[in-house]
Amino acid sequence: MAQVSVNFRMDEDLKKNMEIVCNELGINMTTAFTIFAKKMTREKRIPFEVSVDPFYSESNLKALRESFQQLQEGKVIVKTMEELETMENE
């Protein structure tokens, strides 16, 4: 079977981290991608769950932006852990 080259871009840190994991597994990145391609072709699906991290949902990002704005405007109340624990027990 003829071999072909496939080129694509990825984040430099991601590549370095993937190389580390591949080395720990005793394989190289070409082998890792080949395993992925064979499994995907055989199963006709991405061979793992793909989902959105709920942290980055629009409602959560909105809440974070609002909290950050309140912090910038000085609309915050600072409490120690002891004060919070006392409030909880009241």
Steps between C-alpha positions, in 0.01 A plus 500: 500500500640841406586744775395867486588802710233688691582846634299705749561762765457475875596697806869461580440408866236244401748339258772485767259347753375248246859400417564440871193276533586314180854439628358368828283261297798393288359637176554807285243757389464341155401172664258679733327677211495178297330319790246783520437493122457120491261496794299792360481333157401164646233642737390785270501741796739698713622228737449701817242734646515855372323754717502864589655599830207650696739750656502684168122510458359842412308527828810421706716741301235770551503439875880514504502828306243649742703384801818645351324831436376511860854430619639781283234740632580410860155348558631209704481386859807334643453230764747264663428127515435535871238772437332287234495197730347711779232626260426142394450386860265786593 
